[in-house]
Amino acid sequence: MRLMLIAAVAAALATPALAADPAGAARAPIDAFAAAFAKGDMAAAKATHVASPTILDEPPPFMWSGKDAFDTWLADLGADSKAAGRTAESLVIGRTLRAETKGDAAYVIAAATYSFTKDGVAMVEAGRMTFVVKKLAGGWKIAGWTWTGPRPSPKPAPKP
């Protein structure tokens, strides 16, 4: 089984379509955000954003903008997760579905999966994240993003 998984990953990495992301260099801060978030490094995740980003997400109050947007969103997300009993949360930002770049601005839609456990049940929400990315003197930064997805549902059991 493990050998099959390794072979599948190697084949996927060798596929030319996966080698060049349609978002180009504008995808870099999105991948850096996802990696930092997965590691729990919120300072690094925040550093992928402009100084005053705009964030739209499911937890109330649903929108954050300005210089404290990232920190306030993170606090509200944590409070909402605690109140709802969500644990073992993870976010995977998948492949780019659409990318439009003009000059120093890019619009990127990516597949995304939010997973967590609630009351001992593994839950999953497959959605989309839409990013606006700006090229600044120091490189590309996320200016804003939104999460769009259905309500979470129990994660299907793995097939034998």
DSSP file (Angstrom, degrees, kcal/mol; ACC not computed):
  #  RESIDUE AA STRUCTURE BP1 BP2  ACC     N-H-->O    O-->H-N    N-H-->O    O-->H-N    TCO  KAPPA ALPHA  PHI   PSI    X-CA   Y-CA   Z-CA
    1    1 A M     >        0   0    0      0, 0.0     4,-2.0     0, 0.0     5,-0.2   0.000 360.0 360.0 360.0 -46.1    0.0    0.0    0.0
    2    2 A R  H  >  +     0   0    0      1,-0.2     4,-2.5     2,-0.2     5,-0.2   0.897 360.0  52.7 -62.5 -40.3    2.8    2.4    1.0
    3    3 A L  H  > S+     0   0    0      1,-0.2     4,-2.4     2,-0.2    -1,-0.2   0.886 107.8  51.7 -63.1 -38.7    4.6    1.7   -2.3
    4    4 A M  H  > S+     0   0    0      2,-0.2     4,-2.3     1,-0.2    -1,-0.2   0.899 109.8  49.5 -64.4 -40.2    1.5    2.5   -4.3
    5    5 A L  H  X S+     0   0    0     -4,-2.0     4,-2.4     2,-0.2    -2,-0.2   0.922 111.0  48.8 -64.6 -44.6    1.1    5.8   -2.5
    6    6 A I  H  X S+     0   0    0     -4,-2.5     4,-2.5     1,-0.2    -2,-0.2   0.914 112.1  49.4 -62.1 -42.4    4.7    6.7   -3.1
    7    7 A A  H  X S+     0   0    0     -4,-2.4     4,-2.4     2,-0.2    -1,-0.2   0.898 110.5  50.4 -63.4 -40.7    4.3    5.8   -6.8
    8    8 A A  H  X S+     0   0    0     -4,-2.3     4,-2.3     2,-0.2    -2,-0.2   0.911 111.8  47.2 -64.9 -42.3    1.2    7.9   -7.1
    9    9 A V  H  X S+     0   0    0     -4,-2.4     4,-2.5     2,-0.2    -2,-0.2   0.921 112.1  50.2 -65.2 -43.4    2.8   10.9   -5.5
   10   10 A A  H  X S+     0   0    0     -4,-2.5     4,-1.3     1,-0.2    -2,-0.2   0.900 111.3  48.9 -62.1 -40.5    5.9   10.5   -7.8
   11   11 A A  H  X S+     0   0    0     -4,-2.4     4,-0.6     1,-0.2    -1,-0.2   0.905 110.9  50.2 -65.6 -41.1    3.6   10.3  -10.9
   12   12 A A  H >< S+     0   0    0     -4,-2.3     3,-0.9     1,-0.2     6,-0.2   0.904 109.8  50.3 -64.5 -40.7    1.7   13.4   -9.8
   13   13 A L  H 3< S+     0   0    0     -4,-2.5    -1,-0.2     1,-0.2    -2,-0.2   0.782 108.6  53.0 -69.0 -25.2    4.8   15.4   -9.3
   14   14 A A  H 3< S+     0   0    0     -4,-1.3    -1,-0.2    -5,-0.2    -2,-0.2   0.577  82.5 108.5 -85.1  -9.1    6.1   14.4  -12.7
   15   15 A T    XX  -     0   0    0     -3,-0.9     3,-1.3    -4,-0.6     4,-0.9  -0.561  65.9-144.8 -72.7 122.6    2.9   15.5  -14.4
   16   16 A P  H >> S+     0   0    0      0, 0.0     4,-1.1     0, 0.0     3,-0.5   0.827  95.8  64.0 -57.7 -33.4    3.7   18.7  -16.4
   17   17 A A  H 34 S+     0   0    0      1,-0.3     3,-0.1     2,-0.2    -2,-0.0   0.819 105.6  45.1 -62.3 -29.4    0.3   20.2  -15.7
   18   18 A L  H <4 S+     0   0    0     -3,-1.3    -1,-0.3    -6,-0.2     3,-0.1   0.700 100.5  69.9 -85.0 -19.3    1.1   20.3  -12.0
   19   19 A A  H << S+     0   0    0     -4,-0.9     2,-0.7    -3,-0.5    -2,-0.2   0.878  99.4  46.1 -68.3 -38.4    4.6   21.8  -12.5
   20   20 A A  S  < S-     0   0    0     -4,-1.1    -1,-0.2    -3,-0.1     0, 0.0  -0.893  77.8-151.4-112.2 106.9    3.4   25.2  -13.6
   21   21 A D    >   -     0   0    0     -2,-0.7     3,-1.9     1,-0.1     6,-0.1  -0.560  18.2-130.6 -74.2 136.8    0.7   26.7  -11.5
   22   22 A P  T 3  S+     0   0    0      0, 0.0    -1,-0.1     0, 0.0    77,-0.1   0.716 106.8  60.7 -62.2 -19.1   -1.6   29.1  -13.5
   23   23 A A  T >  S-     0   0    0      1,-0.2     3,-1.5     2,-0.1     5,-0.1   0.623  88.3-169.2 -81.8 -12.0   -1.2   31.7  -10.8
   24   24 A G  G X   -     0   0    0     -3,-1.9     3,-1.8     1,-0.3     4,-0.3  -0.301  64.6  -9.2  59.9-140.1    2.6   31.8  -11.3
   25   25 A A  G >  S+     0   0    0      1,-0.3     3,-1.2     2,-0.2    -1,-0.3   0.710 126.6  73.1 -65.0 -21.3    4.6   33.7   -8.7
   26   26 A A  G <  S+     0   0    0     -3,-1.5     4,-0.4     1,-0.2    -1,-0.3   0.670  87.4  64.7 -67.9 -14.9    1.4   35.0   -7.2
   27   27 A R  G <> S+     0   0    0     -3,-1.8     4,-2.3     1,-0.2     3,-0.5   0.721  80.9  83.2 -78.0 -21.6    0.7   31.5   -5.8
   28   28 A A  H <> S+     0   0    0     -3,-1.2     4,-2.4    -4,-0.3     5,-0.2   0.885  90.2  45.2 -54.6 -48.8    3.8   31.7   -3.5
   29   29 A P  H  > S+     0   0    0      0, 0.0     4,-2.3     0, 0.0    -1,-0.2   0.825 111.4  55.0 -68.9 -26.1    2.3   33.6   -0.6
   30   30 A I  H  > S+     0   0    0     -3,-0.5     4,-2.4    -4,-0.4    -2,-0.2   0.937 111.1  43.5 -67.4 -46.8   -0.8   31.3   -0.7
   31   31 A D  H  X S+     0   0    0     -4,-2.3     4,-2.5     2,-0.2     5,-0.2   0.886 114.0  51.0 -65.4 -38.4    1.4   28.2   -0.4
   32   32 A A  H  X S+     0   0    0     -4,-2.4     4,-2.5    -5,-0.2     5,-0.2   0.899 109.9  50.4 -65.5 -40.0    3.4   29.9    2.4
   33   33 A F  H  X S+     0   0    0     -4,-2.3     4,-2.6     2,-0.2     5,-0.2   0.940 111.9  47.3 -60.8 -48.2    0.2   30.8    4.2
   34   34 A A  H  X S+     0   0    0     -4,-2.4     4,-2.3     1,-0.2    -2,-0.2   0.911 113.7  47.5 -61.5 -43.8   -1.0   27.2    4.0
   35   35 A A  H  X S+     0   0    0     -4,-2.5     4,-1.6     2,-0.2    -1,-0.2   0.924 114.3  45.6 -65.3 -44.8    2.3   25.8    5.2
   36   36 A A  H  X>S+     0   0    0     -4,-2.5     5,-2.5     1,-0.2     4,-0.7   0.908 113.1  50.2 -65.5 -41.6    2.6   28.2    8.1
   37   37 A F  H ><5S+     0   0    0     -4,-2.6     3,-0.9    -5,-0.2    -1,-0.2   0.909 108.7  52.6 -63.1 -41.9   -1.0   27.6    9.1
   38   38 A A  H 3<5S+     0   0    0     -4,-2.3    -1,-0.2     1,-0.3    -2,-0.2   0.844 111.1  47.2 -63.2 -33.8   -0.5   23.8    9.0
   39   39 A K  H 3<5S-     0   0    0     -4,-1.6    -1,-0.3    -5,-0.2    -2,-0.2   0.569 114.8-116.7 -83.1  -8.8    2.5   24.1   11.3
   40   40 A G  T <<5 +     0   0    0     -3,-0.9     2,-1.3    -4,-0.7    -3,-0.2   0.668  68.9 141.6  80.2  16.1    0.7   26.4   13.7
   41   41 A D     >< +     0   0    0     -5,-2.5     4,-2.2    -6,-0.2    -1,-0.2  -0.682  19.2 170.6 -92.6  83.2    3.1   29.3   12.9
   42   42 A M  H  > S+     0   0    0     -2,-1.3     4,-2.5     1,-0.2    -1,-0.2   0.773  72.8  59.5 -70.8 -25.9    0.7   32.1   13.0
   43   43 A A  H  > S+     0   0    0      2,-0.2     4,-1.8     1,-0.2    -1,-0.2   0.924 110.0  43.2 -65.9 -42.3    3.4   34.8   12.9
   44   44 A A  H  > S+     0   0    0      2,-0.2     4,-0.5     1,-0.2    -2,-0.2   0.885 113.0  52.6 -69.2 -38.0    4.6   33.3    9.6
   45   45 A A  H >< S+     0   0    0     -4,-2.2     3,-1.1     1,-0.2    -2,-0.2   0.923 110.6  47.7 -62.1 -43.6    1.0   33.0    8.3
   46   46 A K  H >< S+     0   0    0     -4,-2.5     3,-2.1     1,-0.2    -1,-0.2   0.867 102.2  64.3 -63.9 -36.7    0.3   36.6    9.1
   47   47 A A  H 3< S+     0   0    0     -4,-1.8    -1,-0.2     1,-0.3    -2,-0.2   0.645  90.3  66.5 -65.4 -14.4    3.6   37.6    7.4
   48   48 A T  T << S+     0   0    0     -3,-1.1    94,-3.1    -4,-0.5    -1,-0.3   0.541  94.8  76.6 -81.0  -5.8    2.2   36.4    4.0
   49   49 A H  E <  S-a  142   0A   0     -3,-2.1    94,-0.2    92,-0.3    84,-0.1  -0.655  87.9-105.3-104.1 157.5   -0.5   39.2    4.2
   50   50 A V  E     -     0   0A   0     92,-2.5    -1,-0.1    -2,-0.2    92,-0.1  -0.226  46.9 -96.1 -66.4 170.1   -0.3   42.9    3.5
   51   51 A A  E    S+     0   0A   0      1,-0.3    18,-0.2    18,-0.0    -1,-0.1   0.803 119.1  28.6 -63.6 -30.9   -0.4   45.2    6.6
   52   52 A S  E    S+     0   0A   0     16,-0.1    -1,-0.3    17,-0.1    15,-0.2  -0.632  84.0 172.3-132.3  75.3   -4.1   45.8    6.3
   53   53 A P  E     -     0   0A   0      0, 0.0    13,-1.3     0, 0.0     2,-0.4  -0.225  28.3-130.1 -79.6 171.0   -5.8   42.7    4.7
   54   54 A T  E     -aB 144  65A   0     89,-1.6    91,-1.8    11,-0.2     2,-0.4  -0.993  24.7-172.4-120.3 130.2   -9.5   41.9    4.3
   55   55 A I  E     -aB 145  64A   0      9,-3.1     9,-2.5    -2,-0.4     2,-0.5  -0.985  10.8-170.9-127.7 130.9  -10.7   38.5    5.4
   56   56 A L  E     +aB 146  63A   0     89,-2.3    91,-1.8    -2,-0.4     2,-0.3  -0.989  26.9 147.7-119.0 123.5  -14.2   36.9    4.9
   57   57 A D        -     0   0    0      5,-1.4    -2,-0.0    -2,-0.5    91,-0.0  -0.918  55.9 -96.1-150.9 171.3  -14.8   33.7    6.7
   58   58 A E  S    S+     0   0    0     -2,-0.3     5,-0.1     2,-0.1    -1,-0.0   0.798  90.0  87.3 -67.2 -34.9  -17.5   31.6    8.4
   59   59 A P  S >  S-     0   0    0      0, 0.0     3,-2.5     0, 0.0    -2,-0.3  -0.398  90.0 -67.7 -70.3 144.7  -17.0   32.6   12.1
   60   60 A P  T 3  S+     0   0    0      0, 0.0    20,-0.1     0, 0.0    -2,-0.1  -0.408 122.6  34.6 -62.2 144.2  -18.8   35.7   13.3
   61   61 A P  T 3  S-     0   0    0      0, 0.0    -3,-0.1     0, 0.0    12,-0.0  -0.932  87.5-153.8 -89.2  15.8  -18.5   38.6   12.6
   62   62 A F    <   +     0   0    0     -3,-2.5    -5,-1.4    11,-0.1     2,-0.4   0.160  66.7  62.0  78.6 -17.4  -17.7   37.1    9.1
   63   63 A M  E     +B   56   0A   0     -7,-0.2     2,-0.4    -5,-0.1    -7,-0.2  -0.993  52.4 177.0-145.7 135.7  -15.5   40.0    8.0
   64   64 A W  E     +B   55   0A   0     -9,-2.5    -9,-3.1    -2,-0.4     2,-0.3  -0.997  10.4 164.1-134.3 138.3  -12.2   41.5    9.2
   65   65 A S  E     +B   54   0A   0     -2,-0.4     3,-0.3   -11,-0.2   -11,-0.2  -0.994  33.0  43.2-152.6 154.2  -10.3   44.4    7.6
   66   66 A G  S >  S-     0   0    0    -13,-1.3     3,-1.7    -2,-0.3     4,-0.3  -0.520 100.7 -40.1 105.8-174.5   -7.5   46.8    8.6
   67   67 A K  T 3  S+     0   0    0      1,-0.3     4,-0.2   -15,-0.2     3,-0.2   0.736 137.7  41.0 -65.6 -24.5   -4.3   46.5   10.4
   68   68 A D  T 3> S+     0   0    0     -3,-0.3     4,-2.7     1,-0.1     5,-0.3   0.277  83.5 109.1-102.7   9.9   -5.6   44.1   13.1
   69   69 A A  H <> S+     0   0    0     -3,-1.7     4,-2.8     1,-0.2     5,-0.2   0.905  77.4  45.9 -56.2 -49.1   -7.6   42.0   10.7
   70   70 A F  H  > S+     0   0    0     -4,-0.3     4,-2.5     1,-0.2    -1,-0.2   0.944 116.3  44.2 -62.9 -48.2   -5.5   38.9   10.8
   71   71 A D  H  > S+     0   0    0     -4,-0.2     4,-2.2     2,-0.2    -1,-0.2   0.894 115.9  47.2 -64.2 -40.4   -5.1   38.8   14.6
   72   72 A T  H  X S+     0   0    0     -4,-2.7     4,-2.7     2,-0.2     5,-0.2   0.913 112.1  50.0 -68.6 -42.4   -8.7   39.6   15.2
   73   73 A W  H  X S+     0   0    0     -4,-2.8     4,-3.0    -5,-0.3     5,-0.2   0.935 110.8  50.3 -58.2 -46.3   -9.8   36.9   12.7
   74   74 A L  H  X S+     0   0    0     -4,-2.5     4,-2.3    -5,-0.2    -2,-0.2   0.903 112.1  46.7 -61.7 -42.5   -7.5   34.4   14.3
   75   75 A A  H  X S+     0   0    0     -4,-2.2     4,-2.4     2,-0.2    -1,-0.2   0.917 114.1  47.4 -65.0 -43.6   -8.9   35.2   17.8
   76   76 A D  H  X S+     0   0    0     -4,-2.7     4,-2.5     2,-0.2    -2,-0.2   0.884 111.1  51.7 -65.9 -38.2  -12.5   35.0   16.6
   77   77 A L  H  X S+     0   0    0     -4,-3.0     4,-2.6    -5,-0.2    -2,-0.2   0.927 111.1  48.0 -62.6 -44.9  -11.8   31.7   14.8
   78   78 A G  H  X S+     0   0    0     -4,-2.3     4,-2.4    -5,-0.2    -2,-0.2   0.912 112.9  47.3 -62.3 -43.7  -10.4   30.3   18.0
   79   79 A A  H  X S+     0   0    0     -4,-2.4     4,-2.4     2,-0.2    -1,-0.2   0.900 113.7  48.0 -65.1 -40.8  -13.3   31.4   20.1
   80   80 A D  H  X S+     0   0    0     -4,-2.5     4,-2.1     2,-0.2    -2,-0.2   0.910 112.0  49.6 -66.2 -42.4  -15.8   30.1   17.5
   81   81 A S  H  X>S+     0   0    0     -4,-2.6     5,-2.5     2,-0.2     4,-0.9   0.917 112.2  48.0 -62.5 -43.7  -14.0   26.7   17.3
   82   82 A K  H ><5S+     0   0    0     -4,-2.4     3,-0.7     1,-0.2    -2,-0.2   0.934 112.3  48.3 -63.5 -46.2  -13.9   26.4   21.1
   83   83 A A  H 3<5S+     0   0    0     -4,-2.4    -1,-0.2     1,-0.2    -2,-0.2   0.847 114.9  45.8 -63.1 -34.2  -17.6   27.3   21.5
   84   84 A A  H 3<5S-     0   0    0     -4,-2.1    -1,-0.2    -5,-0.2    -2,-0.2   0.551 112.3-119.2 -86.7  -8.2  -18.5   24.8   18.7
   85   85 A G  T <<5 +     0   0    0     -4,-0.9    34,-0.6    -3,-0.7     2,-0.4   0.775  55.6 158.6  76.6  26.2  -16.3   22.0   20.2
   86   86 A R  E   < +C  118   0A   0     -5,-2.5     2,-0.3    -6,-0.2    -1,-0.2  -0.698  10.0 168.0 -85.8 134.3  -14.1   21.7   17.1
   87   87 A T  E     +C  117   0A   0     30,-2.4    30,-3.0    -2,-0.4    -5,-0.0  -0.842  52.1  35.3-133.8 172.5  -10.6   20.2   17.6
   88   88 A A  E    S-     0   0A   0     -2,-0.3     2,-0.2    28,-0.2    -1,-0.2   0.875  78.1-177.2  49.6  45.1   -7.8   18.9   15.4
   89   89 A E  E     +     0   0A   0     -3,-0.1     2,-0.3    27,-0.1    27,-0.2  -0.470   7.3 172.9 -75.4 142.2   -8.6   21.5   12.8
   90   90 A S  E     -C  115   0A   0     25,-2.6    25,-2.6    -2,-0.2     2,-0.4  -0.994  19.0-156.0-148.0 151.8   -6.6   21.6    9.6
   91   91 A L  E     -C  114   0A   0     -2,-0.3     2,-0.5    23,-0.2    23,-0.2  -0.996   5.8-171.6-128.9 128.7   -6.7   23.5    6.3
   92   92 A V  E     -C  113   0A   0     21,-2.4    21,-2.5    -2,-0.4     2,-0.7  -0.985  10.4-155.7-119.9 121.4   -5.3   22.3    3.0
   93   93 A I  E     -C  112   0A   0     -2,-0.5    19,-0.3    19,-0.2     3,-0.1  -0.873  23.9-169.4 -96.5 117.0   -5.2   24.7    0.1
   94   94 A G  E     -     0   0A   0     17,-3.1     3,-0.1    -2,-0.7    -1,-0.1   0.244  32.7 -28.1 -90.2-150.2   -5.3   22.7   -3.0
   95   95 A R  E     -     0   0A   0     15,-0.1    16,-2.2     1,-0.1     2,-0.4  -0.178  66.3 -99.4 -68.4 154.4   -4.7   23.4   -6.7
   96   96 A T  E     -C  110   0A   0     14,-0.2    14,-0.3     1,-0.2     3,-0.1  -0.596  33.1-176.1 -72.1 128.2   -5.4   26.6   -8.4
   97   97 A L  E    S+     0   0A   0     12,-3.3     2,-0.3     1,-0.4    13,-0.2   0.741  70.8   2.1 -95.6 -30.6   -8.8   26.5  -10.2
   98   98 A R  E     -C  109   0A   0     11,-1.6    11,-2.8     2,-0.0    -1,-0.4  -0.973  62.2-176.0-156.7 141.8   -8.5   30.0  -11.8
   99   99 A A  E     -C  108   0A   0     -2,-0.3     2,-0.4     9,-0.2     9,-0.2  -0.988   4.3-177.6-144.3 134.4   -6.0   32.7  -11.9
  100  100 A E  E     -C  107   0A   0      7,-2.4     7,-2.8    -2,-0.4     2,-0.4  -0.997  10.1-177.7-129.2 125.0   -6.1   36.2  -13.4
  101  101 A T  E     +C  106   0A   0     -2,-0.4     2,-0.4     5,-0.2     5,-0.2  -0.987   9.8 170.6-127.5 133.5   -3.0   38.4  -13.2
  102  102 A K  E >   -C  105   0A   0      3,-2.7     3,-1.5    -2,-0.4     2,-0.3  -0.910  63.8 -53.5-141.2 112.4   -2.6   41.9  -14.4
  103  103 A G  T 3  S-     0   0    0     -2,-0.4     0, 0.0     1,-0.2     0, 0.0  -0.417 123.3  -9.0  62.8-120.9    0.5   43.9  -13.5
  104  104 A D  T 3  S+     0   0    0     -2,-0.3    31,-2.9    -3,-0.1     2,-0.4   0.133 122.8  77.1 -99.3  20.2    1.0   43.8   -9.8
  105  105 A A  E <   -CD 102 134A   0     -3,-1.5    -3,-2.7    29,-0.2     2,-0.3  -0.979  53.2-175.9-132.2 144.6   -2.4   42.3   -8.9
  106  106 A A  E     -CD 101 133A   0     27,-2.4    27,-2.6    -2,-0.4     2,-0.5  -0.989  15.9-154.5-139.0 148.7   -3.7   38.7   -9.1
  107  107 A Y  E     -CD 100 132A   0     -7,-2.8    -7,-2.4    -2,-0.3     2,-0.4  -0.992  23.5-178.5-120.6 118.8   -7.0   37.0   -8.4
  108  108 A V  E     -CD  99 131A   0     23,-2.6    23,-3.3    -2,-0.5     2,-0.5  -0.978  15.9-166.6-130.5 125.5   -6.6   33.3   -7.5
  109  109 A I  E     -CD  98 130A   0    -11,-2.8   -12,-3.3    -2,-0.4   -11,-1.6  -0.947  18.3-179.9-107.8 129.1   -9.3   30.7   -6.8
  110  110 A A  E     -CD  96 129A   0     19,-2.7    19,-2.5    -2,-0.5   -14,-0.2  -0.953  31.7-112.2-129.1 147.2   -8.1   27.5   -5.2
  111  111 A A  E     - D   0 128A   0    -16,-2.2   -17,-3.1    -2,-0.4     2,-0.3  -0.478  42.6-175.6 -66.9 147.6   -9.7   24.3   -4.0
  112  112 A A  E     -CD  93 127A   0     15,-2.1    15,-3.1   -19,-0.3     2,-0.4  -0.997  19.4-156.6-149.7 149.7   -9.5   24.0   -0.2
  113  113 A T  E     -CD  92 126A   0    -21,-2.5   -21,-2.4    -2,-0.3     2,-0.5  -0.988   3.5-165.4-132.5 124.2  -10.4   21.5    2.4
  114  114 A Y  E     -CD  91 125A   0     11,-2.5    11,-2.3    -2,-0.4     2,-0.3  -0.941  16.2-179.0-107.6 123.2  -11.2   22.3    6.1
  115  115 A S  E     +CD  90 124A   0    -25,-2.6   -25,-2.6    -2,-0.5     2,-0.3  -0.910  10.2 147.0-124.1 150.6  -11.2   19.2    8.4
  116  116 A F  E     - D   0 123A   0      7,-1.9     7,-3.6    -2,-0.3     2,-0.4  -0.967  40.5-108.4-165.0 174.3  -11.8   18.9   12.1
  117  117 A T  E     -CD  87 122A   0    -30,-3.0   -30,-2.4    -2,-0.3     2,-0.4  -0.959  27.7-178.7-116.4 136.5  -13.2   16.7   14.8
  118  118 A K  E >  S-CD  86 121A   0      3,-2.4     3,-1.8    -2,-0.4   -32,-0.1  -0.977  73.6 -15.4-137.0 121.6  -16.4   17.4   16.6
  119  119 A D  T 3  S-     0   0    0    -34,-0.6     3,-0.1    -2,-0.4    -1,-0.1   0.866 128.9 -53.5  53.0  39.6  -17.8   15.2   19.3
  120  120 A G  T 3  S+     0   0    0      1,-0.2     2,-0.5     0, 0.0    -1,-0.3   0.493 114.1 118.0  78.3   3.7  -15.4   12.4   18.2
  121  121 A V  E <   -D  118   0A   0     -3,-1.8    -3,-2.4    33,-0.0     2,-0.4  -0.905  65.6-128.1-108.6 127.3  -16.6   12.5   14.6
  122  122 A A  E     -D  117   0A   0     -2,-0.5    33,-3.1    -5,-0.2     2,-0.3  -0.584  32.8-168.3 -71.5 128.0  -14.2   13.5   11.8
  123  123 A M  E     -DE 116 154A   0     -7,-3.6    -7,-1.9    -2,-0.4     2,-0.3  -0.851   8.4-168.0-119.5 154.0  -15.8   16.3    9.7
  124  124 A V  E     -DE 115 153A   0     29,-2.7    29,-2.4    -2,-0.3     2,-0.4  -0.998  11.3-169.7-143.5 145.6  -14.8   17.8    6.4
  125  125 A E  E     -D  114   0A   0    -11,-2.3   -11,-2.5    -2,-0.3     2,-0.6  -0.906  10.4-161.4-136.0 106.0  -15.8   20.8    4.4
  126  126 A A  E     +D  113   0A   0     -2,-0.4   -13,-0.2   -13,-0.2     2,-0.2  -0.786  35.8 134.2 -88.5 121.9  -14.5   20.9    0.8
  127  127 A G  E     -D  112   0A   0    -15,-3.1   -15,-2.1    -2,-0.6     2,-0.3  -0.527  47.9 -91.5-142.5-153.2  -14.7   24.5   -0.4
  128  128 A R  E     -DF 111 148A   0     20,-3.0    20,-2.7   -17,-0.2     2,-0.5  -0.976  17.3-153.8-136.4 146.8  -12.9   27.3   -2.3
  129  129 A M  E     -DF 110 147A   0    -19,-2.5   -19,-2.7    -2,-0.3     2,-0.5  -0.994   9.9-159.7-120.7 131.7  -10.7   30.1   -1.2
  130  130 A T  E     -DF 109 146A   0     16,-2.1    16,-1.8    -2,-0.5     2,-0.4  -0.949  13.5-169.4-112.0 126.5  -10.5   33.2   -3.3
  131  131 A F  E     -DF 108 145A   0    -23,-3.3   -23,-2.6    -2,-0.5     2,-0.5  -0.876  20.4-155.4-116.7 145.2   -7.4   35.4   -2.9
  132  132 A V  E     -DF 107 144A   0     12,-2.6    11,-3.0    -2,-0.4    12,-1.5  -0.995  24.2-169.1-112.1 124.2   -6.4   38.8   -4.1
  133  133 A V  E     -DF 106 142A   0    -27,-2.6   -27,-2.4    -2,-0.5     2,-0.4  -0.938   6.1-160.1-120.5 135.7   -2.7   39.0   -4.1
  134  134 A K  E     -DF 105 141A   0      7,-2.9     7,-2.7    -2,-0.4     2,-0.7  -0.920  16.5-131.7-117.6 140.1   -0.6   42.2   -4.6
  135  135 A K  E     + F   0 140A   0    -31,-2.9     5,-0.3    -2,-0.4     2,-0.2  -0.819  34.2 176.1 -91.2 118.5    3.0   42.5   -5.7
  136  136 A L  E >   - F   0 139A   0      3,-2.6     3,-1.7    -2,-0.7   -86,-0.0  -0.520  50.0 -86.0-110.3 179.7    4.9   44.8   -3.4
  137  137 A A  T 3  S+     0   0    0      1,-0.3     3,-0.1    -2,-0.2    -2,-0.0   0.851 130.2  46.0 -56.8 -35.1    8.5   45.8   -3.2
  138  138 A G  T 3  S-     0   0    0      1,-0.3    -1,-0.3     0, 0.0     2,-0.2   0.369 125.6 -87.9 -91.4   5.1    9.3   42.7   -1.1
  139  139 A G  E <  S- F   0 136A   0     -3,-1.7    -3,-2.6     2,-0.0    -1,-0.3  -0.719  70.6 -20.8 120.7-173.1    7.3   40.3   -3.3
  140  140 A W  E     - F   0 135A   0     -5,-0.3     2,-0.3    -2,-0.2    -5,-0.2  -0.499  58.0-178.5 -75.9 138.7    3.7   39.0   -3.5
  141  141 A K  E     - F   0 134A   0     -7,-2.7    -7,-2.9    -2,-0.2     2,-0.5  -0.975  33.3-107.0-135.8 149.7    1.5   39.4   -0.4
  142  142 A I  E     -aF  49 133A   0    -94,-3.1   -92,-2.5    -2,-0.3    -9,-0.3  -0.665  30.3-179.1 -77.0 120.6   -2.1   38.3    0.2
  143  143 A A  E     -     0   0A   0    -11,-3.0   -89,-1.6    -2,-0.5     2,-0.3   0.732  66.4 -19.9 -90.9 -27.0   -4.3   41.5    0.3
  144  144 A G  E     -aF  54 132A   0    -12,-1.5   -12,-2.6   -91,-0.2    -1,-0.4  -0.965  57.7-170.9-172.2 158.7   -7.5   39.6    1.0
  145  145 A W  E     -aF  55 131A   0    -91,-1.8   -89,-2.3    -2,-0.3     2,-0.4  -0.990   6.7-155.6-155.0 160.1   -9.2   36.2    0.9
  146  146 A T  E     -aF  56 130A   0    -16,-1.8   -16,-2.1    -2,-0.3     2,-0.4  -0.996  12.3-140.3-138.1 144.3  -12.6   34.6    1.4
  147  147 A W  E     - F   0 129A   0    -91,-1.8     2,-0.4    -2,-0.4   -18,-0.2  -0.877  21.1-178.9 -99.8 133.8  -13.7   31.1    2.3
  148  148 A T  E     + F   0 128A   0    -20,-2.7   -20,-3.0    -2,-0.4    -2,-0.0  -0.986  22.0 124.9-134.2 124.3  -16.7   29.7    0.4
  149  149 A G        -     0   0    0     -2,-0.4   -22,-0.2   -22,-0.2    -2,-0.0  -0.990  53.4 -95.2-167.8 165.4  -18.0   26.2    1.2
  150  150 A P        -     0   0    0      0, 0.0     3,-0.1     0, 0.0    -2,-0.0  -0.185  62.2 -72.1 -75.7 177.3  -21.0   24.1    2.2
  151  151 A R        -     0   0    0      1,-0.1   -25,-0.2   -26,-0.0   -27,-0.1  -0.440  63.5 -95.5 -66.8 148.1  -21.7   23.1    5.7
  152  152 A P        -     0   0    0      0, 0.0   -27,-0.2     0, 0.0    -1,-0.1  -0.238  42.9-167.1 -63.4 155.0  -19.3   20.5    7.0
  153  153 A S  E     -E  124   0A   0    -29,-2.4   -29,-2.7    -3,-0.1     0, 0.0  -0.936  35.7 -75.1-137.9 161.9  -20.3   16.8    6.8
  154  154 A P  E     -E  123   0A   0      0, 0.0   -31,-0.3     0, 0.0     3,-0.0  -0.311  54.6-110.8 -58.6 138.9  -18.9   13.7    8.4
  155  155 A K        -     0   0    0    -33,-3.1   -33,-0.2     1,-0.1   -40,-0.0  -0.534  35.2-112.2 -71.8 130.1  -15.8   12.5    6.7
  156  156 A P        -     0   0    0      0, 0.0    -1,-0.1     0, 0.0     3,-0.1  -0.330  34.8-105.5 -62.6 145.1  -16.3    9.4    4.7
  157  157 A A        -     0   0    0      1,-0.1     2,-0.0    -3,-0.0     0, 0.0  -0.401  43.6 -96.0 -67.8 146.6  -14.5    6.3    6.0
  158  158 A P        -     0   0    0      0, 0.0    -1,-0.1     0, 0.0    -3,-0.0  -0.333  40.6-112.6 -62.9 145.3  -11.4    5.2    4.0
  159  159 A K              0   0    0      1,-0.1     0, 0.0    -3,-0.1     0, 0.0  -0.600 360.0 360.0 -80.0 138.9  -12.1    2.5    1.5
  160  160 A P              0   0    0      0, 0.0    -1,-0.1     0, 0.0     0, 0.0   0.508 360.0 360.0 -67.7 360.0  -10.4   -0.8    2.3
